Amino acid sequence: MKRVAIPELLDTDAGTPSEVAASLSDLRWFNRWFGGTGTTQVMVADVARQTRASSLSLLEVAAGAGYVPAVVRDHMARHGTKVDVVLLDRALSHLRGGSSNGVRAVAGDAVALPFADGSFDVVSSCLFTHHLASEELVRFVDEGLRVCRKAVLINDLVRHPIHLGLVYAGTPLYRSRLTRHDAPASVRQAYTVAEMRETLARTQAAAVEVRKHFLFRMGVVVWKQ
C-alpha cells in the first residue's frame, strides 16, 4: 500500500469546538486501548534502564492535553522513576487541558523547538510523525536530538492494508466526524518500519532502535551520541 499524504482535519481545527474536543477524546481512547500509552511506557522505561536514570525530564511534542505522557509519568512513578513532563503543541487550544493540570505547556513549532540545546533528557511524540514528509521527519528528529540529552522517542502507526481495514471497521465507534476522516488518513500516510529506518538513517542519530508493538504500532528510540 503506497503512502499517501492526506491533510487531517484536526491539524487545522477544521470543526466546531465540540467536534475538536470529541476528536481529541477519540485519540485518548485509541492511545489507551490500542497500544499508544503502552508503547511510550516501554520506550521511557528502556531509556531509564539503559541510562540508569532515576528521574527523567520529558518534552512531549504535539502533545494535545498530554494524556499519554501523564499516564506514562504515573506508571513510571509507581516503578520508582520520576518523570517531569513539559508539553508542546502548535495550538494553544489543544494544550489547555494539560496546563490546567499544573503541567508546563508551550505553544511552538515541532521542527524549530523553542528550547536551548540539551534542555530535556528525552523528547517524545505520539501519533505525530506520520504527518511529516520524510524531509520534515529528519528535521524534527535532528531538532529533538539537539534539545535532548539522551534520546528521541517516536510512537506512531505502521501502514498496512489490514490496519486500514480495522480503522474503517471501527468507524461507528468514533465520536467525531473529524476522526472518521482523520483515522484512515493517518494510516494511509503512516510509515512502514523499513521506511522509518531508511529516513532516520539520514539524521544525526548515534543509533536507532525500531520495534513493533501492539496493533500496528511502532516504537522508535533514536539515541543521541
TABEL-V537369 format. One line per field, one symbol per residue. phi: phi as a letter, one per 20 degrees, with the letter a starting at -180 (. if undefined). psi: psi as a letter, one per 40 degrees, with the letter a starting at -180 (. if undefined). Layout:
phi: ???
psi: ???
This chain:
phi: .ffcecgeffgdleafgffffffffffffgffdcnfffffgfffffffffeleebceceeelelfnffffffgfffffdndecedcdcbfdfffegffffenefcceaefdbfecfgmfcfcdcbcldfffefgffffffffffffeedcaddcdbfdfagfgffffffegfefecffffefffffffdfeeffffgffffeeeffacdccecglmdcdcddeeg
psi: hihhhhhidddefgiiddddddddddddddddefedddddddddddddddefheiihhhhifdbefdddddddddddeeehhhhhhihidhdddeddddeeehhhhhihdeghfiihfdidhhiihfdeeehiddddddddddddddiddihhhhiihhidddddddddedeehdiddddddddddddeiiidddddddeeeaeidihhhiiahgfiihhhhhi.
